[in-house]
Amino acid sequence: KAGVTQTPRYLIKTRGQQVTLSCSPISGHRSVSWYQQTPGQGLQFLFEYFSETQRNKGNFPGRFSGRQFSNSRSEMNVSTLELGDSALYLCASSLSGLFGYTEAFFGQGTRLTVV
Amino acid sequence: TQLLEQSPQFLSIQEGENLTVYCNSSSVFSSLQWYRQEPGEGPVLLVTVVTGGEVKKLKRLTFQFGDARKDSSLHITAAQPGDTGLYLCAGEVTQGGSEKLVFGKGTKLTVNP
């Protein structure tokens, strides 16, 4: 079956602009999580959506937001971009504890560069 | 707060050598996953361990979950250049009534031919 699909793969934006990233989870997965990965901080949790509701949120400013649609596809938005937002943004889908534990399946990521 | 500490942070070895990567925490996890990530790609799940003391083998890779479910190790036997990558451990915790994964910063492994 198809894996997690993230679009676009690469993005270059100017400071102050906003950006929207998209994630299509594995069919049947209702949980979608977003992570920011940088060389210095590693993988940091942004938020998780399940059945169109945000269930968990990391310690990121309000400029980072997301949503999930009824077909489980998710979008992440970053407004007023800063240079420090340059990172690999990863989306992961999971069955969210259906078997008693959670396994995340990641997309290839979107490489965002803010100039 | 970094809940999961991975060590070493960097490891460069020759083909054929053995190595062990560690993942430590003061927190108890309901499960722990190991992922491998190649440059420019997303992490790929290698294994999930759930029970304290559990050992799982995946070809030349052996994964162990600590008895207290606070730590884990990944041992690679006879490493090959294809094992090169960033190895990440992730512990599952319950927050706000739902589960979430907390990642270590990773061990960057280079296996030289």
Contacts between the chains, C-beta under 8 A, distances in Angstrom:
chain1	res1	chain2	res2	distance
A	4	B	42	7.4
A	6	B	42	7.9
A	33	B	100	7.4
A	33	B	101	7.5
A	35	B	103	7.6
A	41	B	105	7.7
A	42	B	88	7.9
A	42	B	103	6.2
A	42	B	104	7.1
A	42	B	105	3.6
A	42	B	106	6.0
A	43	B	43	7.7
A	43	B	88	6.8
A	43	B	103	4.1
A	43	B	105	7.9
A	43	B	106	7.8
A	44	B	103	8.0
A	45	B	100	6.3
A	45	B	101	7.5
A	45	B	102	7.3
A	45	B	103	7.8
A	48	B	98	7.1
A	48	B	100	6.3
A	50	B	98	7.0
A	55	B	96	6.6
A	55	B	97	7.6
A	55	B	98	4.4
A	56	B	95	5.8
A	56	B	96	5.6
A	56	B	98	5.8
A	56	B	100	5.0
A	88	B	40	7.8
A	90	B	42	5.3
A	90	B	43	7.4
A	92	B	42	7.7
A	92	B	101	8.0
A	96	B	98	7.4
A	96	B	99	6.7
A	97	B	98	8.0
A	97	B	99	5.2
A	100	B	31	7.9
A	100	B	50	7.2
A	101	B	30	6.3
A	101	B	31	3.7
A	101	B	48	6.1
A	101	B	50	5.5
A	101	B	92	6.1
A	101	B	99	7.9
A	102	B	31	7.0
A	102	B	92	5.3
A	102	B	99	4.7
A	102	B	100	7.9
A	102	B	101	6.4
A	103	B	33	6.3
A	103	B	45	5.8
A	103	B	48	5.5
A	104	B	33	7.2
A	104	B	43	7.9
A	104	B	45	7.0
A	104	B	90	7.3
A	104	B	101	5.8
A	105	B	45	6.5
A	106	B	35	7.7
A	106	B	42	3.3
A	106	B	43	5.0
A	106	B	44	7.2
A	107	B	42	5.3
A	108	B	40	7.7
A	108	B	41	5.5
A	108	B	42	5.1
A	109	B	40	7.6
A	109	B	41	7.1
A	109	B	42	5.1
A	111	B	40	7.1
